[in-house]
Amino acid sequence: MKVFVVVATKGRAAETSILMDFLERQTMLASRIVAVGTCSQDLDGLEQHSLSRSEVVKQIVSDRAGSSVQRNVGVAWVLENEADVDDALFVFFDDDFRPERHWLECCRAQFFENADLIGLTGHVLLDGARSGGVSELEANQALENFVRMGSKGAGRLSDCFSLYGCNMALRASIFRAHSFDENLPLYGWMEDLDLSRRAVENGGRLASSGACIGVHLGAQRGRTSGFRFGYSQVANPIYICFQGRLSVFCAASFVLRPFASNLIRCFRNEKHDYRGRLKGNLIAFLDVLSGKSSPLRILDF
């Protein structure tokens, strides 16, 4: 079973290069790593990386920016150019994700041992996207502490509703019928949930693995503006709901929770642009009422 890693990156060449260091230290190397940027600067330094010199890394420049678009470009390249793909796995890492060295090996083993498993997401020790950011030093310390405790994860699988896009794996056969929805542009808010729900339409299991461990830095560089992200926090769940992939109750929850958080946090001095997010939320609510709401609207701002 081959394992292909796809990394979509924009404006974070340094972070991507460090991710390659972590992938090089894996106990099982990927069959191919496809790094997809939006310009040559996004991939600066990769040409000199030892993984690139060994021809494991394929670098691609996409003519459009966006997590969904770039991930689709990486998947399409693998499907068109690699052999023995149908029984393979696609692993998607954010450029600021730091996988423990057994991540790929444990992931592959889980799919081997569970024929009904179609998608897997790992356990995130620290998540800077939720906490305001994690440094490289903090990530290394967290992973070292985890290893020092003498556990590579319990190995148990827990069923989950959605995979987490910063570190997830799916059987390659899924991508013969599905792709990331490019109507969820730029940061691709909730693209992971959207694909997860479509992947299980014909049966199969999504699970979280305690054996696949990592840290998500939540780097701010290269991210969508607070305003655009705030608009997506409202427009994207509603769009996915109208596509029949999310219940009204779940969509309302995905909209109202970040809105309440932005409303509270915009009065605090925090790293994230919560005021921008709140403004984006409010504009999206107005668009919903006027019938103009669409995830693609953020491209107009």
ChimeraX attribute file (.defattr): number of C-alpha atoms within 10 A of each C-alpha:
attribute: neighborCount
match mode: 1-to-1
recipient: residues
	/A:1	14
	/A:2	18
	/A:3	25
	/A:4	25
	/A:5	24
	/A:6	27
	/A:7	25
	/A:8	28
	/A:9	27
	/A:10	24
	/A:11	17
	/A:12	20
	/A:13	20
	/A:14	15
	/A:15	20
	/A:16	26
	/A:17	20
	/A:18	18
	/A:19	19
	/A:20	22
	/A:21	14
	/A:22	15
	/A:23	23
	/A:24	17
	/A:25	13
	/A:26	17
	/A:27	14
	/A:28	16
	/A:29	19
	/A:30	20
	/A:31	15
	/A:32	19
	/A:33	26
	/A:34	22
	/A:35	25
	/A:36	27
	/A:37	30
	/A:38	19
	/A:39	17
	/A:40	15
	/A:41	13
	/A:42	22
	/A:43	23
	/A:44	16
	/A:45	14
	/A:46	21
	/A:47	15
	/A:48	10
	/A:49	15
	/A:50	14
	/A:51	18
	/A:52	16
	/A:53	11
	/A:54	8
	/A:55	11
	/A:56	17
	/A:57	22
	/A:58	18
	/A:59	18
	/A:60	19
	/A:61	20
	/A:62	19
	/A:63	11
	/A:64	14
	/A:65	19
	/A:66	21
	/A:67	27
	/A:68	22
	/A:69	23
	/A:70	28
	/A:71	24
	/A:72	22
	/A:73	23
	/A:74	27
	/A:75	21
	/A:76	14
	/A:77	14
	/A:78	21
	/A:79	15
	/A:80	9
	/A:81	8
	/A:82	12
	/A:83	10
	/A:84	9
	/A:85	19
	/A:86	15
	/A:87	11
	/A:88	19
	/A:89	25
	/A:90	26
	/A:91	27
	/A:92	25
	/A:93	23
	/A:94	21
	/A:95	27
	/A:96	25
	/A:97	26
	/A:98	28
	/A:99	25
	/A:100	25
	/A:101	22
	/A:102	20
	/A:103	23
	/A:104	25
	/A:105	17
	/A:106	22
	/A:107	23
	/A:108	19
	/A:109	13
	/A:110	20
	/A:111	20
	/A:112	12
	/A:113	9
	/A:114	11
	/A:115	10
	/A:116	12
	/A:117	20
	/A:118	22
	/A:119	26
	/A:120	29
	/A:121	28
	/A:122	26
	/A:123	19
	/A:124	20
	/A:125	14
	/A:126	20
	/A:127	18
	/A:128	20
	/A:129	15
	/A:130	11
	/A:131	12
	/A:132	14
	/A:133	18
	/A:134	19
	/A:135	14
	/A:136	17
	/A:137	8
	/A:138	14
	/A:139	23
	/A:140	15
	/A:141	12
	/A:142	17
	/A:143	19
	/A:144	12
	/A:145	12
	/A:146	17
	/A:147	14
	/A:148	10
	/A:149	8
	/A:150	8
	/A:151	11
	/A:152	18
	/A:153	16
	/A:154	10
	/A:155	16
	/A:156	12
	/A:157	18
	/A:158	13
	/A:159	13
	/A:160	16
	/A:161	13
	/A:162	21
	/A:163	25
	/A:164	22
	/A:165	22
	/A:166	25
	/A:167	25
	/A:168	24
	/A:169	27
	/A:170	23
	/A:171	20
	/A:172	23
	/A:173	16
	/A:174	18
	/A:175	18
	/A:176	10
	/A:177	9
	/A:178	12
	/A:179	20
	/A:180	21
	/A:181	18
	/A:182	18
	/A:183	16
	/A:184	26
	/A:185	22
	/A:186	24
	/A:187	19
	/A:188	22
	/A:189	22
	/A:190	21
	/A:191	24
	/A:192	18
	/A:193	19
	/A:194	24
	/A:195	20
	/A:196	25
	/A:197	17
	/A:198	17
	/A:199	23
	/A:200	17
	/A:201	9
	/A:202	6
	/A:203	11
	/A:204	12
	/A:205	18
	/A:206	25
	/A:207	21
	/A:208	22
	/A:209	24
	/A:210	18
	/A:211	25
	/A:212	27
	/A:213	26
	/A:214	26
	/A:215	27
	/A:216	26
	/A:217	26
	/A:218	22
	/A:219	19
	/A:220	16
	/A:221	10
	/A:222	13
	/A:223	14
	/A:224	15
	/A:225	15
	/A:226	19
	/A:227	22
	/A:228	24
	/A:229	25
	/A:230	29
	/A:231	26
	/A:232	31
	/A:233	25
	/A:234	29
	/A:235	30
	/A:236	27
	/A:237	27
	/A:238	24
	/A:239	20
	/A:240	22
	/A:241	18
	/A:242	13
	/A:243	11
	/A:244	12
	/A:245	18
	/A:246	18
	/A:247	15
	/A:248	15
	/A:249	9
	/A:250	13
	/A:251	20
	/A:252	15
	/A:253	13
	/A:254	17
	/A:255	20
	/A:256	15
	/A:257	12
	/A:258	18
	/A:259	22
	/A:260	11
	/A:261	13
	/A:262	21
	/A:263	17
	/A:264	13
	/A:265	16
	/A:266	16
	/A:267	10
	/A:268	10
	/A:269	9
	/A:270	10
	/A:271	10
	/A:272	18
	/A:273	17
	/A:274	25
	/A:275	19
	/A:276	18
	/A:277	26
	/A:278	26
	/A:279	20
	/A:280	25
	/A:281	28
	/A:282	16
	/A:283	19
	/A:284	26
	/A:285	18
	/A:286	13
	/A:287	17
	/A:288	15
	/A:289	10
	/A:290	9
	/A:291	9
	/A:292	13
	/A:293	22
	/A:294	19
	/A:295	26
	/A:296	16
	/A:297	18
	/A:298	21
	/A:299	9
	/A:300	6
	/A:301	7
